[in-house]
Amino acid sequence: MEHVRTCVGCRQQGSRSTLLRVVAASGEDVLLVDERRRLPGRGAWLHPSTTCLDGAEKRRVFPRALRRPGPLDTSHVRSFLDRPTGAVASTTSDENGSNS
């Protein structure tokens, strides 16, 4: 059963698999993308598009959604969204090609 969430940017619903989870970094006013959906704390859901991020910033929803005072720095989320779609974090692998 797929859980449906609401995007804070466009307010449309989407499945967890199509949305990004963002969280405020612990003790900081920085917004981070939770790619594995495992970081602690309250999260907000966002479509992986700069249009939704722009809408969320314009409406100043992140402090409300994450229950944090003041504005949050979204530069990490924006740089994540601006990456080329095929970009993958570099990993080390042994001669067999498996990651260790």
N, C-alpha and C positions, 0 to 999 in steps of 0.2 A: 504494500500500500504506500503510494507516494504522498508525502506531506506537501501541502500547498502553503506557500508563504506569500506575503504581499511586499512588493518592491517599494522601498521608501521614496524612490525617485519619481516613478510614474504612477504609483498606487495601483498597479495592475498585479494580478496574482500570477504566480508561476511555481513550478515544482522546484524543490530544493536542488535538483540536479542542474537546473538552468540558471539559478541565481547564485550570486557571490555572497558570502557571509563576511561582514566587516565588523570589527570590534575596536574599541578604544584601547590603546596600549596601556598596560598597568602603570598607574602613577604618572602618566603623561597625557598630553592633549593631542595625541597623534592617532589617526585612524589607520588600521592595518587590514589587509585582506587575509582572511582565515581560509586559505586554500583547502586545508584538510578538515575544516569545520570542527576543530578540536580545542581551539584556544579558550581559556576560561573567560567568564564574564558574559554580560548581556551582548547580544549580537543584533545587527540589523541586516536586512536582505536587500540586494541591489542587482538589477540586471547588469550584465557585463558590457555596458556601453557608456560612453562619455555623456550621452544625452541624458541618461538616468542620473548619473552623478551630477551633472549640471543642474538638473531639476531639484535634486535633493539639497544641493548647496544653496540654490536660489531661495528655497523655502526654509532653509536652516533647520532641517529635520534631524540631523545626526545627534545634537545634544539632547533633544527630546527623546528620540528613539532609544538612545543608549543611557539615558538618565545621567548625563554628565553636565556640569556647569560650563558655560562659556563655549566659544567656538572650538572646533576640532580641525587640525591640519589634515587635509585630504590629499596631500601631494604624493604619498605612497600609493594610495588607491589609484590616482590619476596615472602615475607612471606604470602601474600594473596594467591598466586598461590600454595604455598607449603602446605596450609591447606588441611586436608583430605576433599574429595569432599562432604561428608555428614555433615561436620561441619557447624553449624549455630550459629550465635551470641546468647548468652543467653538473654532471655527476662523474665520479671516477668509477671505472670498471676494470676488472682484471682481464687477463688475456682470453678468457672464455666469453667475455661480453656481459657477465653478470655484475650487477652493482653490489658493492660491499659496504 
